[in-house]
Amino acid sequence: MSQIDDELRTELQRQGVWVTSIQELYNWGRRNSIWPLQFGLACCAIEMIATAASRYDIARFGGEVFRPSPRQADLMIVAGTVTKKMAPQIVRLFNQMADPKYVIAMGACAISGGPFKQGYNVLKGIDRYIPVDVYIPGCPPRPEALLHAFMELQSKIDEQKLTGTDKAEFLNPDQPSEFPVPRFGRHDLEPPANRDVFQPPIIER
Amino acid sequence: MESLEQIKSRIEAAVPGAKTEIVQNGSPAQQHSLLIDNEHAVAIARFLRVDPAMCLDFCSNVTGVDWLDRVVKKTTKVKKLVDGQEKEVAETTEERIPGYLEAVYHLYSMTHKHGPVIVRMRTTDRAGGASLPSLMPVWRSAEFQEREIFDLYGIHFDGHPDMRRILMWDEFEDYPMRKDYREPDDYEWEPTPHDAVLEKAKQHYAPRPECDGAEAIVEPLKD
């Protein structure tokens, strides 16, 4: 696919000639109809509901169609505390979503376990099992923060290439789109983290 | 409401063979409680519920307590022969009290608007199969709370129709609210650890052989 020069395109648009590419159209369509999976885990879900309601109105960004089925969803908003008992179900739901799919970790709990981090029963961040695209800090984050994360995700989608060596990961057939579901162990989830996804830097003192 | 002493004597009159004991609470709350024996627990509970004067028809809360083994030092004065003379010598003896688990029930009366009456039961030991009689046949509201105690403290309630874990998964083997529970170590990524978490996070720090032990070196004070 031959790429049109960005400057030339802007210049042509100024002259009244509208030139686009398949990639641009494709990403324009995708980023303006991100359908989130309809589920909430804790108090962050209340903020997510507020974001979807008329005052904050996520429909302005094309994300108002919350789907009750993972088969129809593009985006998983992990809104709330992920307990270790719930974690396998979250991973399973993510596995059931069709590519391309994205994850927003909403709030301190979904990022790291948050205030419950020291607990024995709370997962220390959903990024231990599935790849996260956008993290939103906050406890809970305000609806504006979720909208900001949504816009960040949109610009991330916009930058995804369809061809070439740096094409989007979901177009690579070798890229895993399913992730191992952790099992309930005798003392903890097994494994405690998916090392292919979760590679924290080793902290130096 | 009657005093705990009156309740205790009425229980002992109404339920033959029942052994109860008042457990004092020395804290400002002064919420003394009634320790009942496991054998007659259901009969005592039923009495507390149906007795017209008490009518404790509402079990608001059931919880567990874990008491570890403890050593109590006792000082007694003993007369002994020291250098041919009889003297009073203080002798300390150590007594080891084995640990036990407790279930605590907070009972109220909706009819008379009084309460709480706090009732306790104790297991004989802290072993995995420690059991107590279930009071669920008397107060239905105890059902989930007894399951929670089973989940977190490991007390098995005999007579409970559905004795399963309620919060943790079925394959889980530990009892997290016990004082000797150690949670799994997943502290490998702690950007801002402190206190107890810092100690756990240190296990995952990258080794720095050239600097190890440097914290211990204190610069000598200059005059």
Interface residues (C-beta under 8 A of the other chain):
Chain A: K84 K85 K117 Q118 G119 Y120 N121 K124 G125 F184 G185 R186 H187 D188 P192 A193 P200 P201 I202 I203 E204 R205
Chain B: L167 M168 W169 D170 E171 F172 E173 D174 P176 Y181 E183 P184 D186 E188 W189 E190 P191 A196 V197 A201 K202 H204 Y205 A206 R208 C211
